[in-house]
Amino acid sequence: MSQANAEVEADQPDEQLDRAIEELRGVLQQEEERPGGAAHTGSANTSIIMDIPVDVQIVLGTTEMPVSELMALQKGSTVALDRRIGEPVDVVVNGRKIARGEITVLESDSSRFGIRLTEIIATTKSA
């Protein structure tokens, strides 16, 4: 019974985070729709949230290998990933996949690349 309780407690933070994200999206969307004066009052409240730093990662692919292969890696080694060229990459924020996109070259600086989002992944879990 204690293991079942532990599993329920482990799911609660994810569910709470999902609800908080959906609530935040709703609030931000409502503020964008408000006429002039009301949006200004709400933007002061959201500016606190907007300055919170998050870790954003673009995941090209993953692989699994034994420790012996990992230890044998050296300069020039190639690691095969589970995705093919042209497949979408994952956009991960604080460890949670939120979107998929395609790699693109930046128009403003052709020596750099970026990600064009092609899909936003729903944050709510299906019951």
N, C-alpha and C positions, 0 to 999 in steps of 0.2 A: 504494500500500500504506500509506503514512503517513497518508493521509486516512481509510482504513478504521480504522487504529489510533486516530486522533483521535476518530472517531465512537464507537468502543467505549469509550474513556476518558471521553467526554462522558456516555455512558449509565450508567457505573458509579456516579457519585455519586447519581443518582436511584434506582438499584436498591439501593444501600447504605442510602439514606434510607428507602426502602420497607421493607426488611428490619428496620431499626432501629425504625421505627414499629410494625410488626407485633409485634416482640419486646417492645417496651415495653407494648403493649396486652395481650399475653399475661401479662407479669409483673404488671401492675396487676390484671388479672382474677384471677390466681392469689392475689394478696394479699388481695383482697376475699373470696375463698372460704375463706381460712385461718381457723381458730379463734383467738380472742383474742390469746394471747401471740405467736404466729408473725407475725401481721399487724403487731404493734407493731414488731418488729425490721425488717421489710421497709419499713414506712412511713418509717423514718429514712433509708433509702437512697433512696426515691422523693421525699422532700421536697426533695432537691437538684434534681431534675429539675422538680418542680412550681413552683419559683420562677423558672424561665427565662422571660423575657418573649418573647412572639411577636406579630407584626403580624397582626391580624385585620381583614379587609375584607369588607364586604357589597356585592356587585356587583349593581346593579339592571339593568345592561345595558351594552352597548358600541356603538360606532359607528366608522365609518371616514370620514375626510373629508380633502380636500386641504388643504395648509398655507394656501392662500389663504382657504378658508372658516374655518379655525381662527383666522386673523389678523383676520377680519371679525367675529368674535363680540364682542358688547358686552353691557352690562347689559340684561336683558330678552330676550336671544336665547333661542331654544328649540333644543335639540339632540335629535333623534329617536333613540331607542335601538332595539336589535334585539329587544326583548321587549315583550310586551303586558301591560296591567294584568291582574293575577291570576296571571301565570306565576311560577314559583318564582325566587327570587334565589339567587345563588351565595354560599357562605361560603368565603372564601379565607384560608388561614393561611400566612404567609411565602411568598406567591406560588403556593401549591398549593391547588387546589379540593378541599375535604374534605367539603362537605355542600351541600344545597339546603334552602331554607326559604321560608316565607311571612311577609310583613310583618304585624305585629300591633301593636296599641296596648297599652302596658303597663297592667296593672290598677292598679298602685300609683301611676302618674302618667300620666294621660290626655293630657298635653301631650307625651309622648315615645313613640317607637315602638321596637320590637325585632323580632327574628326568631324564629319558631317553627320548629325544625328538622323537616323532613319526610322527609329522606333523608340517610343517611351514605354517602359515596362510597368504595368500596373503594380502598385505597392500593396494592395490588399491581398490577403491570403484567401483562397477559397475554402469554405468550411467543409 
